[in-house]
Amino acid sequence: MTINWKGVMPAVTTKFTDEDTLDLEMFTVNIKAQVEAGVHGIILGGTLGEASTLTNDEKRILIRETVKIVNGKVPVIINVAEQSTAAAKLAAKHAKEDGASGLMMLPPMRYKADSRETVTYFKSVANSTDLPIMIYNNPVDYGIEVTLDMFEELLNECPNIQAVKESTRDISNITRIKNRFGDRLAILCGVDTLALESILMGADGWVAGLVCAFPAETVAIYALAKSGRTQEAIEIYRWFLPILELDINTKLVQNIKLAEVATGIGTENVREPRLPLIGTEREDVLAIIENGMKTRPNLPDYKQYLG
């Protein structure tokens, strides 16, 4: 099984009904909007997908439903964020059974593993499956950095580890990875506010958050930048940046779901302990979204540049 690790891959939100069950109807609306905009893959069960509050059965339902919705047009990737190696292996097994195309993997949760433990964890899970894997490297939020030396050991022994979601916040790391590994390790930017800069420095793609509400604008930035139409990409990105900054926040889920409501492809429902925004916090976020909606740019025919 192979994945072309490039382009825009939304880390999609999980939709809930007022009764706190999966809202598969609105979920379908959003996934179809992503595919229509030209995204290159769908990533389920990440932080933005409220994975920590989902049951294993709900994750499996989301995989199966997404596989049906996309109907082979793009790969379906499930995030694996588990506390034990055994649980991660089981999640990988279920992902394969349910039709997922690949995995996005975080280091062990809760326990702050050292480099030897982290590498052993990734190797053990990778060697238990033939699904392609993207390592999610986010030391800022999760406290464990996957260093280049660690990647070297993993890439030498695990051919199905193929990509990194690069969220160290250090753009120069893209050049370091390219210098060391060439095309062996695909790089997808995992920070919305550094996405265009990362693409221009050679990142292969973008695991995006605000794409959940603005799929066309997100894909347009990627397509234009990759085709050399840099100034057009910059103009859209400058409009987008105040909205993208809603992703760099502890309440990114609530923020992005409010944006999805504004564009008609989501609801505000979150799962407790998260609660909808209230008061001035809500007003501030809505003001950013409303200003973005009023000044939303007309997009060029970006799909002609999609590979």
Secondary structure, DSSP 8 states (H G I E B T S, - for coil): ------EEEEB----B-TTSSB-HHHHHHHHHHHHHHT-S-EEESSTTTTGGG--HHHHHHHHHHHHHHHTTSS-EEEEE--SSHHHHHHHHHHHHHTT--EEEE---SSS---HHHHHHHHHHHHTT--S-EEEEE-HHHHS----HHHHHHHHHH-TTEEEEEE-SS-THHHHHHHHHHTTSSEEEE--GGGHHHHHHTT--EEEESGGGT-HHHHHHHHHHHHTT-HHHHHHHHHHHHHHHGGGSSTTHHHHHHHHHHHHTS------TT-----HHHHHHHHHHHHHHHHT------GGGG--
